[in-house]
């Protein structure tokens, strides 16, 4: 996935300003694909330059509203249907687990305890996010809830796994 496709996906729902897109990232996509303000605005400029989006309105202080073009929708659909997702093969969490044997058992269990806490905090953060959103029936809400459910289940699974792993260390 790329920031490019995340922005195209958001703009497929409705036109939005860079600020609106930043707020959407902060409240929903940050758990899936975090992005900074400068990254978003830089990518919007690139997307507009390549004809995937267009500026539909300009307001005070340089505010621009962007909309997806037909070419942008074609690119988004191509990415969704014809490119394979990249398998995330790096995990700092699991790499550390692989080498826990160099620590004393209590240190290894402490590390796993921190994973239990991190997973519980992640779960609770997502639960609060789910409760704070005014969900409706638009595509972004429906599929956003599905993605959020993945995060909830992932954190619950990682917590359960870390509890099991801690029991394995004697």
N, C-alpha and C positions, 0 to 999 in steps of 0.2 A: 504494500500500500504506500501511497505517497500523500503528502499534503495536497498536491495538485488534485488528486482524485477525491480527497475528503472535501475540498472546497467545491469541486464540481457537484458532488453529491448533495451538499447543503444547498447550493444554488438551484438544484433541480426541483427543490420544493417551492422556492419563492425567491424573488430578488432580495438582496440584502446589502448592507454597507459593510465595510471592513470591520467596523465596531460591532455590528450585529453578529458577524461571523466569529469574531473574537469571543464574544459573550457565549455563543453556542459552544465553542470549543471549551471554554472554562467550565460550563455547567454540564456538558454531556460527553463530548469527545475526548476530553483530557485523559480519561481513563483508558481510552483505546489508542489515541494518536495525539499526544500533546503537541502544542505549537505555541510559539511566542507571537507577540504582536508584530514584531519586525518580520518574522518568517511569513506570517499571513499576508501582510501588505506587500512584501516582495513577490510572493507567489501570485497574488492578484494582478500585479503589474505584468508579470510574465504571461499569465493566462489571457489577459486582455490583449497583449501584444501578439499572441499567437491565434487570436480570433476565437478562443474557446468560450470566452465571456465578453460581455460588452458593458460599457458604462451607460446606464439608462437614465440617470439623474445626477445632478451635482448640486450640492448645497453649500451652506456657509462653512468656513474654515476648511475648505477642500474636501468636504464629505462627498463621497461618491457611492452611488448605489449600483450594484452589479447584477447582471442577469446572465443566465446560461444561454448560449447560442445553440443553434441546431448542431453545429460542428462540435460544440462542447458536450451535448447530449450523446452524440455518436461516440465520442471518445470515452465518456463515462460508461456507456453500454458495452463498448469493446473491452474496456478494462474489467468490467463485471463478468463478462461471459467468455472472453477469449484469452485472458491471461491467467495463469495459475498463481494462486497466492504463494508468497515466499514463505517457506517453512522457517520459523524462528529457531535457529539451531544454537544460539548462545543463551546461557542462563548463568548469571553470576551466582544465583542462589544454589543451583545444583553443582556448579563447579566447586564451590566451597564445601558442599556436602561430600563430594567425592574425596576430598582431602582431610576430612575431619579426623581421620586416624592419626594425624600428627599431633593432635591435641590430647590433653588429659580427658578422660571420659566426662568429667563434670563440665569442662569447657565446651565439649561437643554438644552435650545436652543443653547448655546455656545458649549456644547458637540456635539450636532447634527451638528452644523456648522463645527466642526472639522472633523466629519465623511464625510461631503460633500467635504471638502478640501482633505481629505485622499483618498476618492474615485476618485476625479478628478485627483489627482496626480498619483494614481495607473493606471487610464485609460491612461493618457498621457505617463507614463513610458512604458506601454505595447504597445502603438501606436508607440513610438520611436523604441522599440525593433522590432516590426513587420516591420517597414520601414528599419531597419538596416540589416536584415537578407536576404541573397541571397537565396531565396526559390527555390527549384527545385521539381522534381516529385518523389523523393524517399519517402519511408514510413514515415520516421521521419519528413520530411518537411510537408507532407500532414496532418499527424495527429498532428504535432506540431502546425500547423496553426489552426486546429480545437480546440485544447486546449487553444491556445492564444485567440481565439474568445470568448471562455467561460469567460476568465478573463476580456476581454473588456466589455462583456455584464453584467457580475457580477458587475463590478465597476460602470457601467452606472445605473444599477438597484439600487444599494445601495445608490448612490448619489440621485437618484430620490426619493427613499423611505425616506431618511434622510430629504430631503426638505419637503416632505409631513408631516413627523413626527413633524418637527419643527413648522409647521403651526397648529398642533393639540394642542400644549401647549399654554395655555392662561395665 
